[in-house]
Every structure is written in C-alpha cells, then in structure tokens.
Amino acid sequence: MLRSLEFIDRQVARAEYLLILLLTLFASVIMISQVVLRYLFSSPLFWAEEIATIALVFITFFGLSHLLYRRELIQLDFLQQKMPRPVRHFFEWVIDLCLMLVFVVFIYSSIVWIMDPNTQLNTPRL
C-alpha cells in the first residue's frame, strides 16, 4: 500500500512540475504577444494581464506544493539540528501539521471567495 501511495505521489509531483512549466510558458507567450501587439500594431490584448496574473497565482500554488514534495522550502533549521533525533522528528511533525493547516485555510478561503455571489456576478453564463 505504501509503495502505491509513493508511486502516486511521484506521478502527481511530475504532473505538477509539467503544469508549472506549461503555465510559465503560457504566461510568457501571452505577455510577449501583448507587448508585440501593443507596440508594433497598436492593438493590445485587453485580457492578457489578467490571464498572466491568474497563471502566476497557479504557478505559485503548484510551485509551493512541488517544493513541499521535494523538501526544498526555505527553513531555518539550525536549532533543529542541535536537538536530539526524537525531539527533531516531533518538531518536523508539528511544522508539517502547521503547513497542512495553512493549506486548509487557503483552500477554505478560496472556496468561500469563489462561492461568493459578488465574485460570480461578473462571470458570463453559457
């Protein structure tokens, strides 16, 4: 069971990395085309900056998730390195729990914001 979860975790991490690359490429192409169309043809894309901002938000969230998977987040661990092994593992567990709580708050806040009628007011209906 643990091997299958680790396999799924690796595949999700690969998909996140690919998504980060594609979103970065997409945002770059949109902004480069915005500059070219604005300054060479005097016909800017009126939606380019909003789409690039949304892509940047997604890149940030997927990037955070990927860094968390790879354990490459910035941390100050000089005090943890001086602690005995059981205490260090306890503090790592507490930090991981705090990160999970932060992500739960982000998800909850995002759902509340998306479900707010004022947010949905300007969305086109198909």
C-alpha positions as CSV (number, residue, x, y, z in Angstrom):
1,M,0.0,0.0,0.0
2,L,2.8,2.4,0.9
3,R,4.6,1.8,-2.4
4,S,1.5,2.5,-4.4
5,L,1.0,5.8,-2.5
6,E,4.6,6.8,-3.1
7,F,4.2,6.0,-6.8
8,I,1.0,8.1,-6.9
9,D,2.8,10.9,-5.1
10,R,5.7,10.8,-7.6
11,Q,3.3,10.9,-10.5
12,V,1.4,13.9,-9.0
13,A,4.8,15.7,-8.4
14,R,5.7,15.1,-12.1
15,A,2.4,16.4,-13.2
16,E,2.8,19.5,-11.0
17,Y,6.2,20.1,-12.5
18,L,4.9,19.8,-16.0
19,L,2.0,22.0,-15.2
20,I,4.3,24.7,-13.7
21,L,6.4,24.6,-16.9
22,L,3.4,24.8,-19.2
23,L,1.8,27.7,-17.2
24,T,5.1,29.6,-17.2
25,L,5.4,29.1,-21.0
26,F,1.8,30.1,-21.4
27,A,2.2,33.3,-19.3
28,S,5.4,34.2,-21.2
29,V,3.8,33.8,-24.6
30,I,0.8,35.8,-23.6
31,M,2.9,38.7,-22.2
32,I,5.3,38.7,-25.2
33,S,2.4,38.7,-27.6
34,Q,0.8,41.5,-25.6
35,V,4.0,43.6,-25.9
36,V,4.3,42.9,-29.6
37,L,0.7,43.6,-30.4
38,R,0.6,46.8,-28.3
39,Y,3.8,48.5,-29.5
40,L,4.0,47.2,-33.1
41,F,0.4,47.0,-34.1
42,S,-1.2,49.4,-31.6
43,S,-3.8,46.7,-30.8
44,P,-3.2,45.3,-27.3
45,L,-4.9,42.2,-25.9
46,F,-7.1,43.6,-23.2
47,W,-7.2,40.4,-21.2
48,A,-3.5,39.4,-21.3
49,E,-2.5,40.9,-17.9
50,E,-5.4,39.3,-16.1
51,I,-4.7,35.9,-17.6
52,A,-1.0,36.3,-16.8
53,T,-1.8,37.2,-13.2
54,I,-4.1,34.2,-12.8
55,A,-1.4,31.9,-14.3
56,L,1.1,33.4,-11.9
57,V,-1.1,32.6,-9.0
58,F,-1.5,29.0,-10.2
59,I,2.3,28.7,-10.7
60,T,2.8,29.9,-7.2
61,F,0.5,27.4,-5.6
62,F,1.7,24.5,-7.7
63,G,5.3,25.5,-7.1
64,L,4.7,25.6,-3.4
65,S,3.2,22.2,-3.5
66,H,6.1,20.9,-5.6
67,L,8.7,22.4,-3.3
68,L,7.0,20.9,-0.3
69,Y,7.2,17.5,-2.0
70,R,10.9,17.9,-2.7
71,R,11.5,19.3,0.8
72,E,13.2,22.4,-0.7
73,L,11.2,25.1,1.1
74,I,13.4,27.7,2.9
75,Q,13.7,26.8,6.5
76,L,15.8,27.9,9.4
77,D,16.8,24.6,10.9
78,F,20.0,25.3,12.8
79,L,18.1,24.8,16.1
80,Q,16.6,21.6,14.9
81,Q,20.0,20.2,14.0
82,K,21.2,20.7,17.6
83,M,18.2,18.8,19.1
84,P,18.1,15.0,19.8
85,R,16.6,12.9,17.0
86,P,13.2,12.2,18.7
87,V,12.6,15.9,19.5
88,R,13.6,16.9,16.0
89,H,11.1,14.4,14.5
90,F,8.4,15.8,16.8
91,F,9.1,19.4,15.7
92,E,9.1,18.3,12.0
93,W,5.7,16.7,12.6
94,V,4.4,19.9,14.2
95,I,5.7,22.0,11.3
96,D,4.1,19.7,8.8
97,L,0.8,19.9,10.7
98,C,1.0,23.7,10.7
99,L,1.7,23.7,6.9
100,M,-1.4,21.4,6.4
101,L,-3.5,23.8,8.5
102,V,-2.3,26.7,6.4
103,F,-3.2,24.9,3.2
104,V,-6.6,24.0,4.6
105,V,-7.2,27.7,5.4
106,F,-6.1,28.6,1.8
107,I,-8.5,26.1,0.4
108,Y,-11.4,27.1,2.6
109,S,-10.8,30.8,1.8
110,S,-10.6,30.1,-1.9
111,I,-13.9,28.2,-1.8
112,V,-15.6,30.9,0.2
113,W,-14.3,33.5,-2.3
114,I,-15.3,31.5,-5.3
115,M,-18.8,30.8,-4.0
116,D,-19.4,34.5,-3.0
117,P,-22.2,35.9,-5.2
118,N,-20.3,39.1,-5.7
119,T,-17.5,37.2,-7.3
120,Q,-19.8,35.3,-9.5
121,L,-21.7,38.4,-10.5
122,N,-19.3,39.3,-13.4
123,T,-18.9,35.8,-14.8
124,P,-20.6,35.1,-18.2
125,R,-23.3,32.5,-18.2
126,L,-23.3,29.9,-21.0
